[in-house]
Amino acid sequence: MTHPLQVAQTNIPHGFIDLGAGEPQLDLLPLDMLREAALQRFNANDREFLQYGVEQGDGYFRAALAEFLSPRYGLKVSHEDLFVTTGNSSALDLICTLYTRPGDTVLVEEPTYFLALRIFADHDLRVVPIRTDEAGLDMDELVHALGESSPKFMYIIPSFQNPSGHTLSPERRRQLIALAQQHGFLIVADEVYQFLGYTETPPPSFGTQIESGQVISLGSFSKILAPGLRLGWMHTHASIVQKAVACGLLDSAGGLNPFTSAIVRSLIERGDLEKNIVNLRSELGNRMRVMDEAIKTHLPQARYVPPRGGYFFWLQIPGIDAQELQQKAKEFQVGLRPGVRFSSRNELKDFMRLSISHYGAADIEEGVRRLRRCIES
Ligand SMILES: Cc1ncc(COP(=O)(O)O)c(C=O)c1O
C-alpha cells in the first residue's frame, strides 16, 4: 500500500519479512559518508555543480570514477569512455531510445531482471528470451535465435545475475562478443553486481571489451552506495558516447545529475567508495551464508546453486506454484518473488527469488522458517 506522503518506493508492513524485496536495507546506506562528502563539496564554495552540466557528465567525477575502476578492471579506464547516467534503468531506457524503433527485436536471458522487461515493453520491443544455465547463456539457443532474427542488442546481467545469481563464464563471454561482431548487434551488459562478489571474484567487466564498439557496460551506484542517488555510468566506445551526448534530452537538460555526481566524486576521492564496498561484501557475504544454511535446514527440497555474490537466491521447488505460494505466504507474514515474473515466456512457475539485501541475519532465518511453515501447512 502507498502512503500519500511516502518517500521510499516500497513500504513493507511492520512485522512482515519480505524476502522478495531487492532493495537494500536502510541500515546499509552510508549516510555518514555521504554527509562528509557533501560537506566537502559545499565547503569548496564553488557553485558550478548547481549549474546545467556538461552533456557527458561532470568531468571531475568521471576522472575520479575512471581512477577507481582502472585497478579493478586491470586496465586504464579513460574518463572519455565514461558517460554519466541516472542509474542502469534510465541508461537502458536511453539505449532503447537511441538504438531501437518499435517492433525491433532484443535478446534477453531467461530468466532476466523483470523490470528491464517493462522498459522494453514501453519501447514496444519484441523480446526473445535465451535459456541460461549455471554458466550463463545457452550458446546453442543463442546461435539458433540469431538465425531467426536480427536483434538490435542483447541485454545481459553477466555477474551474479538477477534473479539467478549465475555468472556468465569467460568462454561464453568470448563467444558472445564474437557473435555480436559477426551479426552486428550490441551487447548491453548490466553490471550492477560486478563489485559484490563474496566468495568469488567474477570475470572482468564487459568494460574491458569496449574497443570492439559493440559493447556497453552499465555500472550503477544503487547497489554499492545508495539507490536514491540515481547515479550510474555507461562505459563504452567513444562513438557510442558521442551518440548519447548528442541526444535531444541532454541538449535541453544538460548532463545528468551534476549535483549528485559532485558529491559522489568527493566520496570516491576520500576513499570511501572502496570502504563501503568492503563493508557491504562483509555484511552481505555473511547474510548469504546465513540464508544458505537456513534453506538447507528448512527447505531441503529446494534445488539451487548457492550464489557467490550479488543479492539473490534462485530456488526451484518442484511441484510448487510460486505465485500461489506468494499469496498464501502473506498469512505467514513472509514474502517472495515468483519465478514467472522473471520469465518472458511465462514459465519458471516452480521457481522463486529470495533476497539477502533487505534483512539482517536474524530476519533472514526467521523468514525462511516462515516459508517452511507455509509450505508445510
Ligand atoms: C539487474 C539490475 N539492473 C538494474 C537495476 C536497477 O538499477 P538502477 O537503480 O541503477 O536503475 C537492478 C536493481 O535491482 C538490477 O537488479
PDBQT file of the ligand as one rigid body, heavy atoms in Angstrom, charges set to zero:
ROOT
HETATM    1  C1  LIG A 401      19.942  -6.256 -12.863  1.00  0.00    +0.000 C 
HETATM    2  C2  LIG A 401      19.502  -4.931 -12.382  1.00  0.00    +0.000 A 
HETATM    3  N1  LIG A 401      19.558  -3.876 -13.204  1.00  0.00    +0.000 NA
HETATM    4  C3  LIG A 401      19.168  -2.661 -12.815  1.00  0.00    +0.000 A 
HETATM    5  C4  LIG A 401      18.667  -2.446 -11.549  1.00  0.00    +0.000 A 
HETATM    6  C5  LIG A 401      18.252  -1.060 -11.193  1.00  0.00    +0.000 C 
HETATM    7  O1  LIG A 401      19.397  -0.287 -11.268  1.00  0.00    +0.000 OA
HETATM    8  P1  LIG A 401      19.398   1.296 -11.073  1.00  0.00    +0.000 P 
HETATM    9  O2  LIG A 401      18.992   1.583  -9.663  1.00  0.00    +0.000 OA
HETATM   10  O3  LIG A 401      20.823   1.660 -11.366  1.00  0.00    +0.000 OA
HETATM   11  O4  LIG A 401      18.453   1.870 -12.053  1.00  0.00    +0.000 OA
HETATM   12  C6  LIG A 401      18.589  -3.513 -10.660  1.00  0.00    +0.000 A 
HETATM   13  C7  LIG A 401      18.028  -3.318  -9.320  1.00  0.00    +0.000 C 
HETATM   14  O5  LIG A 401      17.513  -4.211  -8.713  1.00  0.00    +0.000 OA
HETATM   15  C8  LIG A 401      19.021  -4.781 -11.082  1.00  0.00    +0.000 A 
HETATM   16  O6  LIG A 401      18.977  -5.844 -10.275  1.00  0.00    +0.000 OA
ENDROOT
TORSDOF 0
